Amino acid sequence: MNHMKKIIFLFLHRIHTFLYFIISGIFFIPLFLTSNFYIMILFFISIFISLLHYFIFNPITFDVKEKTSDGSFFAKHSSNQILLFVDTDYIKNVNSKSKFSECIWDHTWFNTLEQEVGSFSVTNESKKLIKKMNNYSVVIFSNSNKINKEFLEKIKNFTRSGGIVVFNYPSETNVCDFAGLKSLGKTQLLNMLHLMKYKIPFKTKFKTAKLKENVEVILKEKESPLIIRKKYGKGTIITILFDYGLGLLSLQQGKPDENFNVINHKRGFYNLDTPDLVSSENLVSNFIPYADIVERYIVSLIENETSIIRLWYFPPEYNSAVIMSHDEEGIGDKAIDIVDMEKTTSSYSIVPYSPISKDTINRMKKYDVDFGLHWIRLNRKFIIFNRKDSLDNQIKKLENKTGKIVFNRTHHLDWGTDFMLHFKILCGNKIKIDSSYGPNPKIDELYGFSASDLKGYLFGTGLPYIPLDRNGLPLRIYEIPFQFQENFGNVTFQDMKKILNESMNKYYQITSVNYHPIFLERSKKYLKYFLKVSKPKQIWKTNFRRFYGWWVKRALIKISKEGHNFNITSPIKFKLFIKNTQFLNIDKKRTKGKPFKINDLNYHYFFIPKGKHTIKLI
């Protein structure tokens, strides 16, 4: 029976576009010419069934007006360790008339620095930078910056006196000469970064280059340099010759076609979902957070030149985090069954029209359950019509029961054809965290049939990042991808244990998983096993609201560097880590750090209390 159901369903699914024309146009229209009453009845029935089938899969949709919000520049002044300089006006001008791969995505550097450094500064004002450049240790010049001769002289003076400069994908002749490039050649495509022991699917472009003497090649692709380093006076110039922003955005946020349309890979039942955004087939079943490996490598190059205090990703007592999440799917009060079984904190995305009662909501809150929206972007009320309800209305309906919400996971992970509209609508409605990026089961899995693997870090990370809009500007929302849904995608016990252990001891990630109450009987043994292997005390069991609160407070930590001294002001206790430094003087007390590794490099971490502190390198 199941086999027959699969055959019938997949057959109709794959030929529905042509069914009407084949049946009615080729076969039944000639029969219409006959005077036989029964054949005519059969003809009209076939027309009706064919049209009904077509519109079930291609329903007539009534759109609603949604609130949207565009990206905007994030001015940030938290530290003089590192300054990121971007030219937002130039970015908007280029992106407004460019195809996807020709746009400037340099605000991805914000994600790299927020995640891997924590305390840094960002500016888009060149005049202020010229005046205050010497206050910083490191200045990153993105591809968007047009640097004239006067500006370049200031940069040379800054580097000559010991400053560190990073040029990202430069094109100006005067900058290239200063960076140690004789000339730049053709632009070529890059699909893979060979970084340490990893082969990283990193879809971007690079410029071939001829180098001057006394320039060190740090990373290359075959014979083409990708990253170079040059000493200049007391300082250093690091130049990245590939489009870092394009590659990182394609990994984390996904890759549309050149016209910003999401490509339908015909992978599942629902028209377009977030797995259609995945940039490489090498990410489809993947347990390595490639985006974070690249980001950490880039930051380590800067650390080779100067000491940087970096902020740990989680509260100081934890090595990693787990966010257990559930999609309620309109099941109502039975949603509490899975919470009663877990007896731990979790995040629950609830359908806005759910019959779930306030009494059940209050009972779930006793387990520290955080409630979010299960946004229905395509609300199928009738067979051939889609009647949409605005996100604003859906939020209001849900908040009448749950109180204020901060996170969303979209029903069916439905995305639509517009690459960035999803995030713009969420931002327009003040949602702070989205977790719609992750593996989605195929239709044959939902109906009990085997399916190909679809699990792990599909977007190269488990940590939060800010998506960019069409203009290349940051949107004020975080995406936190999830790694598993039930046992869909052939998830095994070994997979769960592997991702949790490596997250805790090697990659330092959030492991976010999704278990549906409607599939509880099917997935109960997998859920119980995941709860068992996520028990170590080094794993922070949290939810989206609590993690967001921590991440925002972490961003408020201020660090001022003066020579070998660092002055720190923090609203929370936290853990810092620093490369190749075993001891620090913390408030004049010699303190030994605890060793660990990132990307096989040696670091030590130190616990810092809330408040103001002075730290001195030893």
Secondary structure by P-SEA (a helix, b strand, c coil): caaaaaaaaaaaaaccccccccccccccccccccccaaaaaaaaaaaaaaaaaaaaacccccccbbbbbbbbbbbbcccccbbbbbbaaaaaaaaacccccccccccaaaaaaaaccccbbbbccaaaaaaccccccbbbbcccccccaaaaaaaaaaaaabbbbbbcccccaaaaaaaccccccbbbbbcccccccccccccbbbbbbcccccccccccccccccbbbbbcccbbbbbbccaaaaaaaaacccccccccccccccccccccccccccccccccccccaaaaaaaaaaaaaaaacbbbbbbccccccccbbbbbbbbccccccccaaaaaaacbbbbbbbcccccccaaaaaaaaaabbbbbbcccccccccccbbbbbcaaaaaaaaaaccccccbbbcccccccccccaaaaaaaaacccccccbbbbbcccccccccccccccccccccbbbbbbccccccccbbbbbbccccccccccaaaaaaaaaaaaccccccbbbbbbcccccccaaaaaaaaaaacccccccccaaaaaaaaaaaaabbbbbcccbbbbbbcccccccccccccccccccbbbbbbbbcccbbbbbbbbccccbbbbcc
